[in-house]
């Protein structure tokens, strides 16, 4: 959420350096999210059948899509 606030705050006067920093931060967040999902997969597989593990990740993906949709309304687009 901080990254989104930084983007909105700096949108009108964004420099190359601040844009690079935000992209770097975004990519790190995404990498950390993927690593977290991968770290939980073996734990889920021990406790649940593979079909339920797949459904869990499908539901997680849908929830993330809804959250991203809501956040998108806060993000200004380039003109």
N, C-alpha and C positions, 0 to 999 in steps of 0.2 A: 504494500500500500504506500509506503514511503517513496518508492520509485515512481509510482503513478503521480503522487503529489509533486515530486520534483519535476517531472515532465510537464505537468500542467503549469506549474509556477514559472518554469524557464521557457515555456513554449515560444513566446514572442521574441525573446532575445537569446535563443540557444546558440552557443558557440560549438565549434567542432569538438573542442575538448570536453564540454559537458555532454554533448551527444554521444561521444565515444564512451565516456564513463557510464552513461545510462545503458547503452547497449551492452557493455561489459557486465554491468550489474544484472541486467535482464538474463543474459546467457548463463551467468553463474546461478541465478535462482532456478532457471529451467534445468540446468545440469544437476543441481542439488535435489530438485523434485524427482527427477528420473532416478537418481541414485537411491533416494528414499523408497520409491516404489519398488525398485529392484531388490532392496534389502529386505522388504517385507514379503516378497513372493515366496521364498522358501518356508517362512513361518506359516503363511497361509496354506501352502501345499501340504504341510504336515498335519494341519487341522481340518482341511476341507478338500472335497473332491475337486479335481481340476476344472470341471464345468462351473462350480461355484466360485472358484478363484477368477475365472474369466468373467463371470457375471459381476463380481465385485469390481474388477477393473473397468468394466463397461459402465457401471453405475458411477464410479469415481470420475470417469471421463465425462459423463453427462452432467454431473454436478459442476465440474470445472467449466464446462461450456456455458452453463447458466451464469456462473459467477463472472466469467469473462464477458458475457453479453452485458451484464449489469455494469461492469467496469468500463466497457467500451463507450457507454454514454457519457462518461466523464472525460474522455480523451479527445482533445481537439484534433482535427485533421488538417494536414498541410493544405494551403490554398494554391 
